[in-house]
């Protein structure tokens, strides 16, 4: 019994300490400094943020910055929001979570922050499309983006004299040519359902409007209409990949590509560190997925991977803005780029990773559109729906899939669709 009580007491102490570590800070305690807490959702970038935190605190005498990088950050943030225990700043992705938080009126309008004008307009446009209902003001400041399309083995391409395709027909012709050499043109790793979204998104940005989901919510179109060509082309790719891609996962695909089993890998730049952990010397480059009939139709598949939002109830706005100024200094951004192979959302002369050389022109010109799945509710499990469709060999597979997409969308977005309808009525009356 004593042992049980002792263990219980130790558990309670540990729980209290954990709560203190992850709780928000508002005062400087004995230091007399203003305490600013930032919680960001990318634990893989903890080393970069530790360096950024150290750099800020060593150059500021009146503000102390604490950056939390917990695992399962979104779950922790949602729990803290329920308890009304808010940090000052959060770092999250430009996706459905941001849309939900914005809709709940949790963020401060930071239009008056001078750094807003330094952000590339293409990424500010992406932020606007994440709004369920149009709102005035700026509520997120894009920091870095990633890009997805086709990673390719540059040495292999040069050895065989293969040209980079710029249209869908050229891409299929290239796949046929590569296949004739005994090399897999593509590797997917569809056992992990989320990987199905990589080629899906890369095709969709060139074949469907960037605001498809908003148009559907407004009753202006359907997914059956907008995604028909996307569905046909993603299934056509199954003729050019590893046998039974549903038996292999993401790690298998990265390893196979690293070992030269495939010439190309339809995935985002985020996969490069995993690939190079297998083959550090691999010469990787990338190109935009050519989904249409003309190069002019091609669009880079890029989304805001990390953005900063200021919580509406922060009591230290000026100190928060000072933190943002430091975060958006070119030298600070480059720390993150070097660590995470990311794309800066800020205008400036930054050094980009070499595996983005083939996409550089699109990045510089702003020829990009957001990941379509950033607008999908997680409860809808679109990745699993796509996997099920790709496994379906029936003649009506595409029709069944697209009808299900429309039906499930209404099921999981009923309240949002009604909110959009009411908004449209107010605007038009």
N, C-alpha and C positions, 0 to 999 in steps of 0.2 A: 504494500500500500504506500509506504514512504517513497519507494522508488518511483511509483506511478505519479505521485504528487510532485516529486522533484522533476520528472520528465515534463509534466504538464507546465510547471513553472518556467522551465527553460524554454519550452515552446512559446509560451506567452511573451517572454522577454524578447525572443528572436522576432516574433510577429510584430511587436511594438517597435523594435529597431528598424525592421523593414519598412514599416509604415512611415516612420520619421524620414528614412532615406528617400522615399518616393513621394513625400508630401510637398506641397508648394511652399515657397519661402517668400515672405513679404518684407521682412526687416533685416537689418544687418547684424543683429545680435550685438555682441561685445565689440565687433570690428568697426561699427559705425558706418559701414558701407551699405549701399542699397543692394539688396539681394535680388537677382534676376534668375529665374529658372526657365530653362528651355528643355522640353522633352521631344526627342526626335525618334522616328520609327525605323531607322536603318541600323540595326546592331552590327552589320558587316562593316559599317563606316566608323566604328567606335574609335579606332586609332586616329583617324583624321580629326574627329571632333575633340578628342583629348588634346591634340596639338593646338586646335583652334581655341579651346577653352583656356589652355595655358597661355597662349599668346595674348588673348584679351586681358586676362587677369594681371599679367605682368606689365601691361601698358596702361592700366586704369587704377587709379588710387581710390576713387569714390564709388565704384560699382564692382560687385563680385558676381561673376557668371558661373552658374552650375548647369552643365549639360548632361541630361540623363539619356542613356541609349539602351533602354531595357529590351529584352526579348518580349515578344507579344505586346509591343507598345500600344497598338490600337486597342487591345482589350483593356490594358491598364488605363489608358486615357478615358475610355468610355466609363470605366468604373469610377474614376476620379470625378468625371463630370457629373455622374449621378450623385456623388457625395458633395458636389459643389466645391471640390478641392482642385482649383485650376492653377496650372503653371502660367507664366507670363506669355510665353511663346511656345508654339508647337511646330514641329517640322514633320509634315506628312506628304503623301503623294497627291497628285492632281487626279483624283478618282472619285468614286461614288461616296466615300467617307467624307471627303471635303464637301461635296454637294449636300450631304445630310446635315453636317455641322453648320454650314452656311444657312441652310433652310431653317435651322433651329435658332438662328440669330445669336450665335456664340462668338462671332469675331468682330473686332474693331475695324472700322473704316480707316485705312491707312493712306488715303489719297494724298494727304499732306506730307507724306514722307518723300523726301527729295529723290530717293533712289528709285522710285517707281519709273521715272522717265528714262532710266538706263536699261530697262528690261526690253528685250526684243519684242516687237509688236506681235509676232506670230505666237509667242507663248502667252501673251496677255489675251489674245483672241481665244486660245484654247481654254484659258480660265473662264472667259465669258460663256463659253459653250457648256461649262460644267454647272452653270446656274440653272436650277429647275425653273425658276421664275426670274426674269431679268431684274436686277437690283442695281441701284446707283452706288457708285463707290468702288474702292479696291479693297479686297478682303484677303488676298493671298499674293505673296511676292515670289514668283518662280525663281528657283535657285539653280538647279541643274536638271537636265533632261537626259533620257537615253534614246537610242535609235534602234530600230529593228528592221530587218529585211532579209538579206542573204549574206551570211558569212561564207567566204570561199578560201580555198587553199591556193594562195597566190603562186607558190612555186609550181604546183601541179598545173595550174592554168598556163603559166609561161612555158613549161616543159612541152605541153601538148599544143600550144598555140591557140587556145580557146579564147574567144572574144566575149566581152561582157555584153549580155543581151539587154536590149532597151525596150522590147515589146514582148507580149505574151507568146506570140508565135516563135520569136527568136529564142525565148527561154525554153520552150518545149523542144525545139530543134536542138538546142545545146544539150538538154537532158538525154535526148536520143543518141547524140554523138558520144557523150560520156559513157552511157550505158553500153555502147558497142565495144568499149575498151575493157569491160569487165569490172569497172569501178561503179559503185552506187552513185548516181548523181546527187541524191539527197539522203539525209538521215533525219528521222523524226523523233523517235522515243515517245510514242503516244501512250505508253502505259501510264505515265503521269498525266492525268487529264489536262492539267493547265497548259501543257506544251501544245495542245491542239489550238490554243488561242494565238500562238505566234504566227503561223502562216495565215490564219483566219484574219487577224488584224491587219497584217501586211497587205493582203489582197483587198480587204474592205476599204482601206483608205483611198485606194485608187478607183474603186468600182462603185462605192456608195457615198452619198453626201456625208460630210463630217458631222452634220447635225441630224443624222437619220433618227436617232432616238427621240430628239425633241420634236421632230416632224410627226413621228408616230404618236407621241403623247398628245399632240395637237389635232390628231385625227386627219392629217394631211396625206399620209401614206401608210404602207404596211411593210413589215419585214419580208413578207412573201414577195413583194414587188422589188424592194431594194437589195435584198440579199440573194436573189435567185442565181445571178452569175457568180457571186462569191462561193455559193454552195457547190455549183458545178465545177468550178476550177480547183477548189481545195480537194475535191474527191479525185479529180484527174491526176493530181500529183502523186497519188498512191501507186501509179504505174512506174514511178521512178525512184523508189526508196528501198530501204532494207526489207527483206521478206518479213511479213507479220510485224509491222512497227508497233503493234499494241502489246508485244511481248517484251519491249525494251523501254526503259525509263530515261529521264533527262541525263543522269550520270552516264548511262550506257551510250547515249547519243554523243555527248561531249567527248567521251573516250574514243569512240569509233571515228569521229571526225578528226580528232587529234592524231590518231594513228594512220590516217590516210585512207580509211575505208570508204569514205565518201568525199566528193569534190566540193560539195556545198552543204550548208546547214542553215535552214530557215529559222532563225532565232535572233534575239536581241544582243546588243553589245555587252549586256550584263553576263553573258555566258563565257566571254573570253578568259577571265581569270580561271574558271573551272577547266576550260580546254587547255590552257597553258600550264596548269598544274600537272597535266599528263605529258605535254610536249612543250617545254618552255621555249624552244627554238622555232616553233611553228610560225610561218609567215602568213598571217591572216589579214585579209582585206574584206571589204564589204561592198554591196551595191543595193540600190533600192529595188524592191520586188517589182518587176515589170508586169503589171497586171492587165494593161490595156493594149490597144492597137497602135498607140503612138507614144513616143518618149515624152511628148508634151503632157500626156495624161498621167504620168508617173508622179506619185506623191510620197515623200518620206514619211514613214511610220514613226512618229516621235511624240512622246508625251512628257509631261512634267513629272520627273521622278522624285523631286524633293522641292517643297516650297515652304515658306514660313508664314504663319498666321499669328496675329497678336490677339490674345483673348480679350474679349470686350471689357471684362471687369478688372483688368490690371490696374494697379494703383500707381504704376511707375512708368508712364508713357515715355517721358523723355529719356529715361535710362534704357528702356526697351529700344527706342530708336537709335541710341548710341550703340547698342549691341548689333542692331541691323546694319548700321554703317560699317562696323568692323567685319561682319559676315560678308558684306558685299564689296569689300576692298578686293581688287584684282589678285593681290598676293594670297589672300585668304581663300578665294575661290579656287586658285590654282592648287592649293594644298589638297582640296577635295578632288579636283580633276585628276591629279596624279595618283591619288589613292584608289579612286573608283572608276577610272576610264569613262568619265561622264562628259556631257556637253553643257557648256555654260549657257544660261538663259540671259545673261547680261551681255550687252554689247561690249566689245573690247578685243584686244589682241591676245588671245589665249592659245596655249599649246594644246592641241587635240591629240588623242592617241592615234597612232598610225593606222589602226584597223578601221578607222572612220574615213580614210582618205577618199574612198569611192563615194562617200555620201557628203563630202565637204561642200560641194557646189550647192546641194539642196539645203544644207544647213545655213550657208551664207545668204542664199536667196530667200530663205523662209518658206520654201516649197515643202510644207509639212502639214500633217494633220494628226490629231490625237488618236490614241488607241480607242477603238470603238468599245472595247470591253470596260473602259473606265466609266462608262455610263450604265453598265449592266448591274442590277442588284445581285449581291453575292448569293442570296437565297435562291436565285433562279438557276444557278449552277450551269451556266451556258457552256463551260468547258466540257462537262459531262454530256450535255446534249449534243455537242459537236462530235465527241468521240462515238456516241451511240449512232449518230448518223453515218459516220465514216465506216462503221462496222456493218451497217445495214446494206445488204446486197440486192434488196428488192427493187423492182422497176419504179416504184413510187416513193423511194427513200427520200428524195429531195422534197417532194410535195409534203410528205408526212412531217419531215423535220421543220420546214418553214411554217406549216400550220401550227405545229407545237410551239414554235418560237413566238408567234403572234398570240396564241392562247395563254402561254405562260407569262408573257409580258403583261397582259391585262391583269392576270391573277396577282402578280407581285407589285404592280404599279397602279392599282386601282385608285388609291387615294391621291397619288400624284397626278394621274390623268384628270381626276375631278378638279384638283386645284388649278391645273392648267386651263381647263374649260372655264372655270370661274374667272380666272385672270383675263382670258380672251374676251369674255362677255363684258367685263368692266372696261377693257381697253376700247372695245368697239361700240360702246354705248355712250 
